[in-house]
């Protein structure tokens, strides 16, 4: 299952910057991994990404929160506990389908995802599902891998 996910990410991403899959550009948004960590005491994972719009005008980012998942080294997938972007906070129990955020041109925005009860030793991959900027109702998948340098 894991190699298929990475292959899909490269096909959909319209180009990975360099050979580093911790930095991916999809639909004029640059996704960059900043932190992939698991607290050993609480088994809570925290993933922080930086999202930057490469367009010249502000654009709305619509993330499908139930499509967003973290994958650990044992290849277990986890839904989020909380999703935070700027001042927007969503909790899984809020049962909202989408996170809406206005990305400003060339201004990085932090997306922090937490998940509870992680079984693996580290988070290896995060999957983000968001709406295509050119076709309403069409959603794109992006897969960002953490590197060992990012893990705490």
C-alpha positions in Angstrom: 0.0 0.0 0.0 2.7 2.5 0.9 4.6 2.6 -2.5 1.2 3.2 -4.3 0.6 6.3 -2.1 4.0 7.8 -2.9 3.6 7.1 -6.7 0.2 8.7 -6.6 1.6 11.8 -4.9 4.2 12.2 -7.6 1.7 11.8 -10.4 -0.8 14.3 -8.9 1.7 16.8 -7.6 2.8 18.1 -11.0 6.4 17.9 -9.8 8.1 17.4 -6.6 10.7 20.1 -5.9 14.1 18.4 -6.2 14.1 14.8 -4.8 12.8 15.8 -1.4 9.2 14.5 -0.8 9.0 16.6 2.3 8.4 19.5 -0.1 5.7 19.1 -2.7 3.9 21.6 -5.0 0.3 20.8 -6.0 -2.1 23.3 -7.6 0.2 26.2 -7.0 0.5 25.5 -3.2 3.9 24.6 -1.8 3.6 22.0 1.0 6.6 21.8 3.2 7.1 19.4 6.2 8.4 21.2 9.3 7.9 18.8 12.2 6.8 15.1 12.5 6.9 14.1 16.2 5.3 11.6 18.6 5.2 12.3 22.3 6.3 8.9 23.8 4.5 9.5 27.1 1.0 10.3 25.6 1.4 8.6 22.1 0.1 11.9 20.6 1.5 12.8 17.1 2.0 16.3 16.0 2.7 17.2 12.4 3.4 20.8 11.3 3.4 21.8 7.6 4.0 25.1 6.0 1.6 25.9 3.1 2.5 28.8 0.7 0.3 29.9 -2.2 2.5 30.5 -5.3 -0.3 32.5 -7.0 -0.3 36.3 -7.3 -3.7 36.7 -5.7 -5.2 35.4 -2.4 -6.9 32.1 -2.8 -9.3 30.1 -0.6 -8.0 26.7 0.6 -10.7 24.2 1.3 -9.3 21.1 3.1 -11.4 18.0 3.4 -10.6 17.2 7.0 -11.9 13.6 7.0 -9.6 12.9 4.0 -6.6 14.2 6.0 -4.7 11.4 7.6 -1.4 10.6 9.3 0.4 7.3 8.6 2.9 5.9 11.0 6.0 3.6 10.4 3.8 0.5 11.0 1.6 1.8 8.1 -1.4 2.5 10.4 -3.5 5.5 9.2 -5.0 7.9 11.8 -7.7 10.6 11.6 -6.8 13.9 13.2 -7.7 14.9 16.7 -7.2 18.6 16.0 -6.4 20.6 12.9 -5.1 24.2 13.3 -4.4 26.6 10.6 -3.8 30.2 11.6 -6.5 31.0 14.1 -8.8 28.3 12.8 -9.1 25.3 15.1 -11.1 22.2 14.3 -11.6 19.2 16.5 -12.6 15.8 15.2 -15.6 15.7 17.5 -16.8 19.0 15.9 -17.9 16.9 12.9 -17.2 19.6 10.3 -16.3 18.4 6.8 -14.1 21.2 5.6 -11.6 23.7 6.9 -11.7 27.0 4.9 -8.6 29.3 5.0 -7.6 32.3 2.8 -4.0 31.8 1.7 -2.2 35.1 1.0 0.3 35.1 -1.9 3.9 34.1 -1.0 3.0 34.1 2.8 3.5 30.8 4.5 0.7 29.5 6.7 1.2 26.8 9.4 -1.0 23.7 9.4 -0.7 21.7 12.5 -2.3 18.3 12.7 -2.5 16.2 15.9 -3.6 12.6 16.3 -4.0 10.5 19.4 -3.1 6.9 20.3 -0.4 6.4 17.8 1.0 2.8 17.7 4.0 3.2 15.4 7.4 4.6 16.4 7.1 7.7 14.1 4.9 9.4 11.7 6.1 8.7 8.2 3.5 10.4 5.9 0.7 12.9 6.0 -2.1 12.9 3.4 -3.9 16.2 2.8 -7.1 16.3 0.6 -8.1 19.8 -0.7 -10.3 21.3 -3.4 -8.8 22.1 -6.8 -8.6 25.8 -7.4 -9.8 25.5 -11.0 -12.7 23.0 -10.6 -15.1 23.3 -7.8 -16.0 19.9 -6.2 -12.8 18.2 -7.5 -10.4 17.3 -4.7 -6.7 16.7 -4.9 -4.5 14.4 -2.7 -1.1 15.4 -1.6 1.3 13.2 0.3 4.1 14.7 2.3 6.8 12.5 3.9 8.7 13.4 7.0 12.4 13.0 7.0 14.4 11.7 9.9 15.9 15.2 10.3 12.3 16.5 11.1 11.4 13.9 13.7 12.0 14.7 17.4 
